[in-house]
């Protein structure tokens, strides 16, 4: 069988632990037999980030800027325990946070819906897409231990001082930021996406408490909508809606889905996990970072599955769900096909997604999904699942 040719490389960003193992399995089983794959490879495994003092992460972000499309494996964001485990010189920042800050984009996350899998909120009959702002807030925050009593302040460029807290004893402090430019880009990305998929857009913050910080987000979204998108939304038959985040949660839980829910960075991180879990599994969610100038990075929205990795190292059987990583690859290949006018490559991405869903819908799946399947299910290990998909591709 002749392999599908590519014109331009995809930026391939490898990761850590069990997802790194799955990464190679997916390529070997589902991609390389069909596609003459062109990639520019970056190893973001924690050992290599330590070796390069995290320069490799910055290099990978710059590569996405050059080539336009990247696909990323899950990576470790180290804590104190990981520092000891990997003998790190420092707790390197989240690679996702670094890449998102470099691209200044918006992350769109949507559940991968397979027939037969139980949805934990029965009213949800349509997917819910989370649009997560991918810049600033706690992910690029500055934090410190306050060693003794005293006043902590921040000083603005005009010399104005604001007291954060007058500590009577030791404590902790955190500062975070955002920019008008990034918030404007976030608003436009969300509204463009809503027009593309003709779906209502909701935006939520907590501006009653964070009157300046969250209030600025609310204000900019309304400015962008009123001045640039109101007529386009009305013509498309869709709406823009703002509400407090606690009200949004209540409405989402009671609703039928079928909306794009735009959230600030941390809110989007948490809510996307909630949406994925309610639809079935954290491993059943697509995630794509879209920059304002049209660069794309596809990734799995979950972690590195550490528990399975330690079992794998002992030679034990593992049944790690690869669906989010498969869909990261298909998303990147489809976007590369669109940009390079390669219909055969786009068709391959569609076929791989269809075969993956049909494998689950036939009752063959990784063990995390068995209890969710409304029928007779067969739980298999990761390689058996990938092989079953390949057999369906070849059938």
C-alpha positions in Angstrom: 0.0 0.0 0.0 1.4 3.4 -1.0 1.8 5.7 1.9 0.2 9.2 1.9 2.8 11.9 1.3 3.2 15.2 3.2 4.6 18.5 2.1 5.3 20.3 5.4 6.4 18.9 8.7 4.2 18.8 11.8 6.0 19.9 15.0 6.1 16.7 17.1 6.4 17.2 20.8 7.1 14.1 22.8 6.3 13.8 26.5 6.5 11.7 29.7 5.7 8.4 31.3 2.8 6.3 30.1 1.7 8.8 27.5 5.2 8.7 26.0 4.9 4.9 25.7 1.4 5.3 24.0 2.8 8.0 21.7 5.2 5.5 20.1 2.6 2.8 20.0 0.1 5.0 18.2 2.6 6.1 15.6 3.8 2.6 15.0 0.4 1.0 14.8 -1.9 3.7 13.4 0.1 6.3 11.5 3.4 5.2 10.1 1.9 2.2 8.2 -0.3 4.7 6.2 1.5 8.0 6.2 5.0 9.0 5.1 5.1 11.1 8.2 7.1 14.4 8.2 7.8 15.9 11.6 10.2 18.2 13.4 10.8 16.4 16.7 11.2 17.9 20.1 11.7 15.8 23.2 9.9 17.5 26.2 10.5 14.5 28.5 11.4 15.9 31.9 15.0 14.6 31.7 15.5 16.6 28.5 13.9 19.7 29.9 16.4 19.5 32.8 19.3 18.9 30.4 18.4 21.9 28.3 17.3 24.1 31.2 13.8 24.1 29.6 15.1 25.8 26.4 13.7 22.8 24.5 10.2 23.9 25.5 10.8 27.4 24.1 12.3 25.9 20.9 9.2 23.8 20.4 6.9 26.8 20.7 8.9 28.7 18.2 8.8 25.7 15.8 5.0 25.8 16.0 5.2 29.5 15.0 7.3 28.6 12.0 5.4 25.5 10.8 1.9 26.4 11.9 0.8 23.0 13.3 2.1 21.0 16.3 1.0 17.9 18.1 2.0 17.4 21.8 2.2 14.5 24.1 1.3 14.9 27.8 4.1 16.2 30.0 5.0 16.3 33.7 4.7 19.7 35.5 7.1 19.0 38.4 6.4 19.5 42.1 8.6 18.9 45.1 8.2 15.2 44.8 9.1 15.2 41.1 12.2 17.3 41.8 13.6 14.6 44.1 12.4 11.8 41.8 14.1 13.2 38.7 16.9 15.0 40.4 15.9 18.4 39.0 17.7 21.7 39.6 14.4 23.6 39.8 10.7 23.0 39.4 10.4 23.8 35.7 7.2 25.5 34.8 4.3 23.8 33.0 5.3 23.2 29.3 1.7 23.7 28.3 1.8 27.1 30.1 5.0 28.1 28.4 3.8 27.1 24.9 0.4 28.7 25.4 2.0 32.0 26.6 4.3 32.0 23.6 1.4 31.5 21.1 -1.1 33.6 23.1 -4.0 31.5 21.9 -7.2 30.0 23.1 -7.6 26.3 24.0 -10.8 24.7 22.7 -11.7 21.4 24.4 -14.6 19.1 23.5 -15.6 15.6 24.6 -15.1 12.7 22.2 -18.6 11.2 22.2 -19.0 7.5 21.4 -22.3 5.8 21.1 -23.1 3.4 24.0 -21.0 5.3 26.6 -23.0 6.5 29.6 -23.2 10.3 30.0 -23.4 11.1 33.8 -25.6 14.1 33.2 -28.5 12.6 31.2 -29.8 16.0 30.0 -26.5 16.5 28.0 -27.5 15.4 24.5 -25.0 17.7 22.7 -21.3 18.3 23.3 -20.1 21.2 25.4 -17.0 22.9 24.1 -14.8 24.6 26.7 -12.9 27.7 25.3 -10.0 28.2 27.7 -8.0 31.4 27.7 -4.4 30.2 27.4 -2.4 33.1 28.7 -1.6 34.5 32.1 -3.4 34.1 35.4 -1.9 31.6 37.9 0.0 29.7 35.1 2.4 32.6 34.8 1.9 33.9 38.3 4.6 34.9 40.7 4.4 33.5 44.2 6.5 33.6 47.4 6.6 32.6 51.0 6.3 35.6 53.4 8.9 34.7 56.0 7.8 37.2 58.7 5.2 39.8 59.6 5.1 42.9 57.4 3.2 44.7 54.6 3.3 43.2 51.1 2.6 45.7 48.3 2.7 46.0 44.5 3.8 49.2 42.8 2.4 50.3 39.4 4.5 52.0 36.8 3.0 55.4 37.7 4.2 54.9 41.3 0.8 54.0 42.8 1.1 51.5 45.6 -1.5 48.9 46.5 -1.3 46.9 49.8 -1.9 43.2 49.2 -1.9 42.3 52.9 -0.4 43.5 56.1 0.9 40.2 57.5 0.9 39.7 61.3 3.0 36.5 60.9 4.4 34.4 58.1 2.2 33.4 55.1 2.1 33.1 51.4 1.5 35.6 48.5 0.7 35.3 44.8 0.5 37.8 42.0 -0.9 37.2 38.5 -1.5 39.3 35.4 -3.1 39.5 32.1 -3.0 42.0 29.2 -5.7 43.8 27.3 -4.2 42.5 24.0 -4.4 38.9 25.1 -8.0 39.3 26.4 -9.0 40.9 23.1 -7.4 38.0 21.2 -9.3 35.5 23.5 -12.6 37.2 22.8 -12.1 37.3 19.1 -10.9 33.7 19.0 -14.0 32.5 20.9 -16.4 34.5 18.7 -14.7 33.4 15.5 -15.0 29.8 16.6 -18.7 30.2 17.5 -19.4 31.6 14.0 -17.4 28.7 12.4 -19.4 26.0 14.2 -22.7 28.1 14.5 -23.0 27.5 18.2 -24.1 29.9 21.0 -21.2 31.3 23.1 -21.3 31.7 26.8 -18.6 33.6 28.8 -18.4 33.5 32.6 -16.1 35.1 35.3 -16.6 36.2 38.9 -16.6 40.0 38.4 -18.8 40.5 41.5 -15.7 39.5 43.6 -12.9 40.4 41.2 -14.3 43.7 40.1 -11.2 44.9 38.3 -9.4 41.8 37.1 -12.5 39.7 36.1 -14.4 42.9 35.3 -11.9 43.7 32.6 -12.5 40.4 30.9 -16.2 41.0 31.0 -15.9 44.5 29.7 -13.6 43.6 26.8 -15.8 40.7 25.7 -18.7 43.0 25.5 -16.8 45.6 23.6 -15.6 43.1 21.0 -19.1 41.6 20.7 -20.9 44.9 20.4 -18.5 46.5 17.9 -17.3 43.6 15.8 -19.6 40.5 16.1 -23.2 41.4 17.1 -24.5 41.6 13.5 -22.6 38.5 12.5 -24.0 36.5 15.4 -27.6 37.7 14.7 -27.2 36.8 11.0 -25.8 33.3 11.9 -28.7 32.8 14.3 -26.5 32.4 17.4 -26.2 34.4 20.6 -23.5 35.7 23.0 -24.3 35.4 26.7 -22.4 36.5 29.9 -23.1 35.3 33.4 -21.3 34.7 36.6 -19.4 31.4 36.7 -21.4 29.9 39.5 -24.6 30.6 37.5 -23.0 29.2 34.4 -22.2 26.0 36.2 -25.9 25.7 37.4 -27.1 26.4 33.8 -24.7 23.9 32.2 -25.7 21.1 34.6 -29.4 21.7 33.9 -29.0 22.3 30.2 -28.8 20.1 27.1 -25.2 21.1 26.1 -24.6 22.4 22.6 -22.8 25.5 23.7 -19.3 26.9 23.7 -18.4 27.9 27.3 -15.6 30.4 27.4 -13.6 30.5 30.6 -10.5 32.2 32.0 -7.3 30.0 32.2 -7.8 28.2 35.5 -11.5 28.0 35.3 -11.2 26.4 31.8 -8.6 23.9 33.1 -11.0 22.7 35.9 -14.2 22.9 33.9 -12.8 21.0 30.9 -11.9 18.1 33.3 -15.4 18.2 34.7 -17.0 18.1 31.3 -14.8 15.3 30.1 -15.5 13.2 33.2 -19.2 13.7 32.9 -19.2 12.7 29.3 -17.2 9.5 30.2 -13.5 10.0 30.7 -10.6 12.5 30.9 -9.0 10.4 28.1 -12.1 11.2 25.9 -11.5 14.8 25.1 -10.0 16.8 22.2 -7.8 19.8 22.9 -6.5 22.4 20.4 -4.6 25.6 21.1 -5.4 28.3 18.4 -3.3 31.4 18.3 -4.6 34.7 17.0 -2.5 34.5 13.9 -3.7 31.0 13.0 -1.1 28.6 14.6 -2.4 25.3 16.0 -1.2 22.9 18.7 -3.1 19.7 19.3 -2.7 17.8 22.6 -4.2 15.3 25.0 -6.0 17.1 27.8 -5.0 14.6 30.5 -1.8 13.9 32.4 0.9 11.3 32.0 -0.9 8.4 33.7 1.9 7.9 36.3 0.2 4.9 38.0 0.1 2.9 34.8 3.6 3.8 33.9 5.0 2.3 37.1 3.0 -0.9 36.4 4.4 -0.8 32.8 8.0 -0.6 34.1 7.4 -3.7 36.2 6.3 -5.5 33.0 2.6 -5.6 34.1 -0.3 -5.3 31.6 -1.7 -1.8 31.2 -5.0 -0.6 29.7 -4.4 3.1 29.2 -6.9 4.9 27.1 -5.2 6.4 24.0 -8.2 8.1 22.5 -7.3 11.7 23.4 -3.8 11.2 22.0 -5.1 9.6 18.8 -7.4 12.6 18.3 -4.5 15.0 18.9 -2.7 13.3 16.0 -5.8 13.3 13.7 -6.5 16.9 14.5 -2.9 17.9 13.6 -2.9 15.8 10.5 -6.2 17.2 9.3 -5.1 20.8 9.9 -1.8 20.1 8.1 -3.9 18.6 5.2 -6.1 21.7 5.1 -3.2 24.1 5.0 -1.3 22.1 2.4 -4.3 21.1 0.3 -3.8 17.3 0.9 -7.3 15.7 0.7 -5.9 12.2 1.1 -4.3 13.1 4.4 -7.5 14.7 5.6 -9.5 11.6 4.6 -7.0 9.4 6.5 -7.5 11.5 9.7 -11.3 11.1 9.3 -11.0 7.4 8.8 -8.8 6.9 11.8 -11.2 8.8 14.1 -14.2 6.8 12.6 -12.4 3.5 13.2 -11.4 4.5 16.7 -15.0 5.4 17.6 -16.4 2.3 15.9 -14.1 0.1 17.8 -15.5 1.4 21.1 -19.0 1.3 19.8 -18.5 -2.4 18.9 -17.8 -3.2 22.5 -14.0 -3.3 22.4 -12.3 -0.7 24.6 -9.8 0.0 27.3 -10.8 -1.0 30.8 -11.6 2.6 32.0 -14.6 2.7 29.7 -16.0 -0.8 30.4 -18.2 0.3 33.3 -19.6 3.2 31.2 -20.6 1.1 28.3 -24.3 0.3 28.0 -23.9 -3.2 26.5 -21.5 -6.1 26.6 -18.0 -4.7 26.6 -14.6 -6.4 26.3 -11.8 -4.6 28.2 -8.4 -4.9 26.4 -4.9 -3.6 27.0 -3.7 -0.5 25.1 -1.9 -2.4 22.3 -4.8 -4.7 21.8 -7.1 -1.7 21.5 -4.8 0.0 18.9 -4.5 -3.3 17.0 -8.3 -3.6 16.9 -8.5 0.0 15.4 -5.9 -0.9 12.8 -7.8 -4.0 11.8 -10.9 -1.9 11.3 -8.9 0.6 9.2 -7.7 -2.3 7.0 -11.1 -4.0 6.8 
